[in-house]
């Protein structure tokens, strides 16, 4: 299926403002960052988690640990996605037991990725609290999941695709809306 660019939604400045706002909301909601862990979902959630950590560290003057979570084998649609799934690896060099975990992802859509991330995290121990931060919430939930922190709410149709671009993978930082290419 081919997609064509429909609209530029957020530029680098808008994304940076959203990251700063989300970081401040995380600090405020958790009354500081003691016991806080940020875990980015592979792929684009990882650099977003690192950006959040950088802002939080500047504001709070203390380090916050960041991990990387690969939910490939926790997905309930694995057989529908590809015959050879791409595995990026999980890197959690810390215990999550009794900690406040903020899962970070680029787009919240059906809720299935967030559910898979929660399953993976709970297999590693029992955190005291799990929260979800996303750059874009596009709607169309299939599961009763909501984000605690949202950069932008973007109502979409199911035929559209939201692309969150990060420098590590895309060379720039932006959010772009794509639509199915009509022939």
N, C-alpha and C positions, 0 to 999 in steps of 0.2 A: 504494500500500500504506500502510495506516495503522498507527501504533504507539501503544501506551499505556504509560504509565510503570509500570514493574514494581518498581524499587527505587532508593533513593539509595545510591550506592556510596562516594563521597568528598565531604565538604563542603569549604569553603574552607580550613579549618585543615589538613585531611588533605592537600589538594593542595599547600598551601604547604610542609608538611613534606616531601612527596615532591620538590618542586622543589629544596629545600635539600639533600636527600640526594643527588639526582642531580648537582647542581652540585659537591658535595664529592667524589663518585665520579669525575667527569670530571677534576677537579683532581688527585686521587690517582693515577688510572690513567695520566694523561699527565705526571705528575711536574711539575705546574705548568701554566701556560697559554701559555707561549711558543709562538708559531707556530699557535695555536688559532683556529679560526673556527667560529661557530655559524650554521647555515643552517636556518631554519624553513621547512617545507613549507606553502604557502598552503592553507588559511586558518589554522586554529587552531594549527599548528606555529609560526607567526610570533610571536604573543604569548608562547607558551611559551618560545621561544628568547630573547626579550627578558627574561623573568623569570629564566631561567638566567643570562644575562649579568649582570643586576643583582646576583645572589647571588655569582657568581664575582668580579665587580669589588670587591664589599665585602670578600670573604675575601682576595683576592690583592692588592688595592690597585692594580690595573692594568686598563686597558681591554681588552675583547675585542670584536672585530668581529662584527656580526650581519648576515646577509643574508636575503633572501626568495626562495624558489624556487617557481615555478609549473611543475608537471609535467604539465599538461593534455595537451600534445601528445606526451608520452612514454608515456602510458598505453597498454597493449595492449588495453584494453577501451573505448576512446574511442567507437567506434560503438555500443556497447551502452548507454552512459550517457545520452546526450542528443544531439539533433540540433544544438543550438547550445550548445557547451560554454562555461562561464564561465571567462574568462581573467583572472587577477588580476595577472599580471606578475611578472617576476623582477628582483630588485634585488640585485646582488652588486657593490658598489663597491670590490672588491678582487680580487686574483689568488688563485686557489686552488692554483696550482702549488707543489708542495713543502710544502704546509701540512697540518695535521691538521684535517680537516673533521668536525664533529659535526652530522649531520642530525637535526633535531628535528621530531617529529610527535605528533599527539594519540593515535591508536590504531594499533596494529600488528595486522593481521588476516590477510589472505592473503599479504602480503609484496609484492604487486604495486606499491603506492605507493612503498615503499622501493626496489624495483628500478628504477622509473621515475626516482626521485630520483638514484640512483647513475648511471644513464645520462645524465641531464641534466648532472650535475656533471662527469662524465668528458668530456663534449663541450666543456667549458669549460677543460679542462686536466687535468693529472695531479697530484692531491693525494698527499702522502706516505702518508696514512692516512685512511680513511673509517670513522666510527663512527656508531651510531644510538642516539638517545635518544627514548623514548616515554613518555607518561603512563600508557597502559594497553596491556598485551599481552593480547589476548583469545583467542589460539590460532587454530586452523583454517588453518595455513599451507599454501599451495599451492606455494610456492617455498622453497628452503633458505636462509631469511633469519632471523636472530635479532637482537634488540636488545642492545646493550652496556649500556644503562642503562634501567631500567624503574621507573616510579612504582608501578604495581600490576599484578600478574598476576591476571586475572579470567577464569576458565573460563566460556565462554558456549556457548549453542547457536547454530546458524546462523540460527535464527528471531529471535534477539535482536539489538538494536542498542545500541551503547555510545555515549553522548553525552558528550563532554568539553566543558564549558561554560566560556567565558572571558569576562571583563568586556567586552572590546572588541566582541564579537559578540552576547553573550547576556545581559549585565547582571549576571552573577554568575560565581562560580568553583566548579564542582562536576563530579562525574561521576555520570551517571544511566544506569540500565539500562532499556531499553524492550523490549517484546515485541510481536509482531504482534497487532493487535486482532482478537479473535475475535468474530464476528458471531452 
